[in-house]
Amino acid sequence: MEKGISTLQLERFDISHERGFLPKEDPAYRFESLELAELRYLEFLGNNIPEMLSNHTLRKTLRNLEPLPIEVLERLPYREKVMAARIYAFLTSAYVHQLEEEKVNSIPRGLAIPFNYLSKALGRKYPILSYDLYALNNWKRKDKSSRIEVENLETIQNFVRLEDEPWFILIHVEIEAEAGPAIASIVTLQDAVAKKDFELLKYALDNMHDSLAEMIETLRRMPEHNNPNLYAFTFRPYIQMFQNVKYEGVNEYSYGPTFRGETGAQSSVIPSLDAALGIKHQKTDLTDYVTDMRNYMPKKHREFIEVVEANEKSKPIREFLMKEGGVGAIRRYNDVLDKLVEFRQKHLEFAVLYIFSKVKDTLGTGGTPFMKWLAQLRDETLAHKINV
């Protein structure tokens, strides 16, 4: 291996060929390690969020909630820490964004203190519902011997009792699983560039292409069971950003910080592929948003992208292909970019269908001017194709 290229070990970054950025073990949906009434009540609250939102008892219930003792949370195994964080994340967003009630500017200590502790314990930067807890760790298989695909999945947490929200989440989960081979192929691709091995390079690019093709087909299924009106007005409001919201009992957030809401832009898949393929986006306010989205990704996934970027900077794939690549290798590279453009185009079309045509605000749940942003990313990806 040439100096300057780090061989990537997927396991080190909590990534697998079979599941990509999804957890290697299915997410926990019951507290099994500790038989404590407080944990059972937390589990009960998580399971009844839609009902409490519907009958407007959620805020009153959570204002009276006492913080779980930190020593109880410390004793939880990792998967159950994630489960507890997921419940607190949903409860917190439900509390802040309760529909048909007045705006609030603070989160009660019974939520704020344990959620902040768990976020830090898990390496999360901010105590808010992000993609990692809304999608990556919010599913279970109906048949544990079968694949991670939408028909075999159900969500653990929801804001509403409609099939549309689980479908929205689980389409993302299946896409993440289908991205596994593409993410694993980043390792092969960077090794191939370092070794100047064109057969290995073509193999990696073919795998990326096929993986992206599967991801696109799954993404196309979003409208099957996700009504745009229901998405826009029943559960999308609950994944919005927090603006100047105080965390009671948490000194570092007593000033009322602003955190970005849950968004697919917090997935590590496309940023990883961008980095591996040498796709550079012009620095604007929009790309600053893209960079900031990494702060909402799991720590090890952020680190993976950084290593991929460092490797690509050391041995740029486009420079290598333009200097030494044959027509076959360049065409395969361009084919992968075409698939990435297709994925981004479909994402843009759904942004119009589900958001832009329905709501007045021009910002996505992550606080980005999403229409301009998605179009820019699509166009700049296309511009990276190499002339044969």
C-alpha positions in Angstrom: 0.0 0.0 0.0 1.4 3.4 -1.0 2.2 5.9 1.7 -0.6 8.3 2.4 -3.5 5.9 2.0 -5.1 4.4 5.1 -6.6 1.0 4.7 -10.2 1.3 6.0 -11.5 -1.4 8.3 -15.3 -1.1 8.3 -15.8 -2.6 11.7 -13.7 0.1 13.3 -16.3 2.6 12.1 -19.4 0.5 13.0 -20.0 -0.2 9.3 -20.7 -3.5 7.6 -21.0 -4.8 4.0 -24.4 -6.2 4.7 -25.9 -3.3 6.6 -23.8 -0.3 5.8 -24.4 2.4 8.5 -27.2 0.5 10.2 -26.3 -1.0 13.5 -24.8 -4.5 13.4 -27.4 -5.8 15.8 -31.1 -5.0 15.4 -32.1 -2.0 17.6 -33.4 -2.8 21.1 -37.1 -2.2 21.7 -37.4 -3.4 25.3 -35.4 -2.8 28.4 -34.3 -6.3 29.4 -31.2 -5.7 31.5 -32.7 -3.8 34.4 -36.1 -4.5 36.0 -36.8 -1.0 37.2 -40.2 0.8 37.4 -38.7 4.0 36.0 -37.4 2.2 32.9 -40.8 0.5 32.4 -42.5 3.9 32.6 -40.1 5.4 30.1 -40.8 2.5 27.8 -44.6 3.1 28.3 -44.2 6.8 27.5 -42.3 6.0 24.3 -45.0 3.6 23.2 -47.8 6.1 23.8 -46.5 9.3 22.2 -49.2 9.3 19.5 -52.0 9.0 22.0 -50.6 11.6 24.3 -50.2 14.0 21.4 -53.7 13.3 20.2 -55.4 13.9 23.5 -53.1 16.8 24.5 -51.8 15.2 27.7 -48.1 14.9 26.6 -46.8 18.3 27.9 -48.5 18.0 31.2 -47.3 14.4 31.7 -43.7 15.3 30.8 -43.6 18.5 32.9 -44.2 16.2 35.9 -41.6 13.7 34.8 -38.6 13.3 37.2 -35.1 12.7 35.6 -34.0 9.1 35.6 -31.0 8.8 37.9 -27.7 8.9 35.9 -26.5 5.8 37.6 -29.4 3.9 36.2 -28.6 5.1 32.7 -24.9 4.3 33.2 -25.7 0.7 33.9 -27.6 0.2 30.7 -25.8 -1.8 27.9 -25.0 0.1 24.8 -28.1 -1.0 22.7 -30.4 0.0 25.6 -28.7 3.3 26.0 -29.5 3.9 22.3 -33.1 2.8 23.0 -33.4 5.2 25.9 -31.9 8.1 23.8 -34.4 7.3 21.1 -37.4 7.5 23.4 -36.1 10.8 25.0 -35.5 12.2 21.5 -39.0 11.5 20.4 -40.5 12.8 23.7 -38.4 15.9 23.5 -39.5 16.7 19.9 -43.1 15.9 20.7 -43.0 18.3 23.7 -41.5 21.2 21.7 -43.5 20.8 18.6 -46.9 19.7 19.9 -49.5 20.7 17.3 -52.4 23.0 18.2 -50.7 24.3 21.3 -48.7 27.4 22.1 -45.0 27.5 21.3 -42.6 26.6 24.2 -39.0 27.8 24.6 -37.8 25.3 27.2 -37.6 21.5 27.7 -38.4 20.2 31.2 -35.5 18.8 33.3 -37.1 15.3 33.3 -36.3 15.1 29.6 -33.4 17.5 29.3 -31.0 16.0 31.8 -31.2 12.3 30.9 -31.3 13.0 27.1 -28.2 15.2 27.4 -26.4 12.6 29.4 -27.2 9.8 26.9 -26.3 11.9 23.9 -22.8 12.5 25.4 -22.5 8.8 26.4 -23.2 7.7 22.8 -20.9 10.3 21.2 -23.7 12.3 19.8 -23.0 16.1 19.6 -26.4 17.4 20.3 -29.5 16.3 22.3 -32.1 16.4 19.6 -33.9 13.9 17.4 -31.6 13.3 14.4 -31.4 10.8 11.6 -29.5 8.3 13.7 -32.4 7.9 16.2 -35.3 8.6 13.8 -34.2 6.0 11.2 -30.9 4.2 11.7 -31.9 2.9 15.1 -35.7 2.9 14.8 -36.8 -0.4 13.2 -37.3 -4.1 14.0 -37.7 -7.1 11.7 -41.0 -9.0 11.7 -39.1 -12.1 10.6 -35.6 -12.0 12.1 -34.4 -14.6 9.6 -35.4 -12.4 6.6 -33.8 -9.4 5.0 -33.9 -5.7 6.0 -36.5 -4.6 3.6 -39.6 -2.4 4.1 -42.2 -5.2 4.0 -40.3 -7.1 6.7 -39.9 -4.0 9.0 -41.8 -2.0 11.5 -40.8 1.1 13.4 -40.4 1.2 17.1 -41.2 4.9 17.7 -43.7 7.1 16.0 -45.4 10.4 16.4 -48.7 9.4 14.8 -50.7 6.2 14.3 -50.7 6.3 10.5 -48.9 3.9 8.1 -47.4 6.9 6.4 -44.8 7.7 9.0 -43.4 4.2 9.4 -43.3 3.9 5.6 -41.3 7.1 5.4 -38.8 6.0 8.0 -38.5 2.4 6.8 -37.9 3.3 3.1 -34.8 5.1 4.5 -33.8 2.0 6.5 -34.0 -0.2 3.4 -32.0 2.3 1.4 -29.3 2.3 4.2 -29.1 -1.5 4.0 -28.9 -1.4 0.2 -26.1 1.1 0.5 -23.9 -1.4 2.4 -22.1 -2.8 -0.7 -21.5 0.7 -2.1 -20.0 1.8 1.2 -17.9 -1.3 1.5 -16.7 -0.7 -2.1 -15.1 2.6 -1.0 -12.4 0.5 0.7 -11.8 -1.5 -2.5 -11.9 1.6 -4.7 -9.3 3.5 -2.6 -7.1 0.4 -2.4 -7.4 0.0 -6.2 -6.3 3.7 -6.8 -3.3 3.2 -4.4 -2.2 0.0 -6.2 -3.1 1.3 -9.7 -5.2 -1.9 -10.1 -7.7 -1.2 -12.8 -9.5 -4.5 -12.6 -10.1 -3.9 -8.9 -11.2 -0.4 -9.5 -13.7 -1.5 -12.1 -15.1 -4.1 -9.7 -15.5 -1.5 -7.0 -17.3 1.0 -9.3 -19.6 -1.8 -10.7 -20.6 -2.6 -7.1 -21.3 1.0 -6.3 -23.4 1.4 -9.5 -25.5 -1.7 -8.7 -25.9 -0.6 -5.1 -27.1 2.9 -6.1 -29.5 1.3 -8.6 -31.2 -0.6 -5.8 -31.3 2.5 -3.6 -33.0 4.4 -6.3 -35.6 1.7 -6.9 -36.5 1.7 -3.2 -36.6 5.5 -3.0 -39.1 5.5 -5.9 -41.4 3.6 -3.7 -41.9 6.4 -1.2 -45.3 7.5 -2.5 -46.8 4.0 -2.3 -47.8 4.5 1.4 -46.7 8.0 2.2 -49.4 10.6 1.4 -47.8 14.1 0.8 -50.5 15.9 2.8 -50.2 13.6 5.8 -46.4 13.9 5.7 -46.4 17.7 5.5 -49.0 18.3 8.2 -49.2 15.4 10.6 -45.6 14.2 11.4 -43.1 16.4 9.5 -43.8 19.2 12.1 -42.4 16.9 14.8 -39.0 16.6 13.2 -38.4 20.3 12.8 -35.4 22.2 14.3 -35.2 23.6 17.8 -34.8 27.4 17.7 -33.7 29.1 20.9 -35.0 26.3 23.1 -33.6 26.0 26.7 -32.7 22.7 28.3 -33.8 23.0 32.0 -31.1 21.6 34.4 -28.4 21.5 31.7 -26.1 24.5 32.2 -24.4 24.4 28.8 -27.8 24.7 27.1 -29.5 27.0 29.5 -29.1 29.9 27.0 -31.5 28.4 24.5 -29.5 26.9 21.6 -30.7 26.3 18.0 -30.3 22.7 16.7 -31.1 21.4 13.3 -34.0 19.0 12.9 -34.0 15.5 11.6 -33.3 15.2 7.9 -32.0 12.6 5.4 -29.1 15.0 4.8 -27.8 13.6 8.1 -27.3 10.2 6.5 -23.6 9.3 6.0 -24.2 7.4 2.7 -24.1 10.1 0.0 -21.4 12.2 1.8 -19.2 9.1 1.9 -19.7 8.4 -1.8 -19.1 12.0 -2.7 -15.8 11.9 -0.7 -14.7 8.6 -2.3 -15.6 9.7 -5.9 -13.8 13.0 -5.5 -16.9 15.1 -5.9 -16.2 18.6 -4.7 -19.0 21.1 -4.1 -18.4 24.8 -4.5 -18.1 26.5 -1.1 -21.3 28.5 -0.4 -23.6 28.9 2.5 -25.3 25.8 1.3 -22.2 23.7 1.5 -21.6 25.0 5.0 -25.0 23.5 5.8 -23.8 20.2 4.3 -20.7 20.2 6.5 -22.8 21.1 9.6 -25.0 18.0 9.0 -22.0 15.9 10.0 -22.4 17.2 13.5 -25.6 15.2 13.7 -24.1 11.9 12.5 -22.8 9.2 14.8 -19.2 9.9 15.8 -17.7 6.9 14.1 -19.5 7.6 10.9 -18.2 11.2 10.9 -14.7 9.8 11.4 -15.2 7.4 8.4 -16.0 10.2 6.1 -13.0 12.1 7.3 -10.6 9.2 6.6 -12.2 8.7 3.1 -11.7 12.3 2.4 -8.0 12.2 3.5 -7.3 9.2 1.4 -9.0 10.8 -1.7 -7.0 14.0 -1.2 -3.8 11.9 -1.0 -4.6 9.9 -4.2 -7.4 11.7 -6.1 -9.4 9.2 -8.2 -10.4 11.7 -10.9 -6.8 12.8 -11.4 -5.7 9.2 -11.5 -8.4 8.3 -14.1 -7.7 11.3 -16.3 -4.0 10.6 -16.4 -3.9 6.8 -16.5 -7.4 5.5 -16.8 -8.6 3.7 -19.9 -12.0 4.3 -21.5 -13.6 1.4 -19.7 -12.6 2.6 -16.2 -13.7 6.2 -17.0 -17.0 5.1 -18.3 -17.6 3.0 -15.2 -16.8 6.1 -13.1 -19.2 8.2 -15.2 -21.9 5.6 -14.8 -21.7 5.7 -11.0 -22.0 9.5 -11.2 -25.0 9.2 -13.4 -26.6 7.0 -10.8 -25.7 9.5 -8.0 -27.3 12.2 -10.1 -30.4 10.1 -10.6 -30.7 9.5 -6.8 -30.3 13.3 -6.2 -32.8 14.1 -8.9 -35.4 11.8 -7.4 -34.8 13.3 -4.0 -35.4 16.7 -5.4 -38.6 15.6 -7.1 -39.9 14.3 -3.8 -38.9 17.5 -2.0 -41.2 19.3 -4.4 -44.0 16.8 -4.0 -43.9 16.4 -0.2 -42.7 19.8 1.0 -42.4 22.7 -1.5 -45.9 22.2 -3.0 -47.4 21.9 0.5 -45.9 24.3 3.0 -45.0 28.0 2.9 -41.6 27.8 4.5 -38.6 27.5 2.2 -36.4 25.7 4.8 -36.2 21.9 5.3 -36.4 20.3 8.7 -32.6 20.7 9.0 -33.0 24.5 8.4 -31.7 24.5 4.8 -33.1 26.1 1.7 -33.5 22.6 0.4 -34.7 23.3 -3.2 -31.6 25.4 -4.1 -29.4 23.1 -2.1 -30.6 19.8 -3.7 -30.4 21.3 -7.2 -26.9 22.5 -6.6 -25.7 19.1 -5.4 -27.2 17.4 -8.4 -25.7 19.8 -10.9 -22.2 19.7 -9.4 -22.2 15.9 -9.3 -23.0 15.9 -13.0 -20.2 18.4 -13.7 -17.7 15.9 -12.3 -18.1 13.4 -15.2 -14.9 12.9 -17.2 -14.9 13.3 -20.9 -13.9 10.1 -22.7 
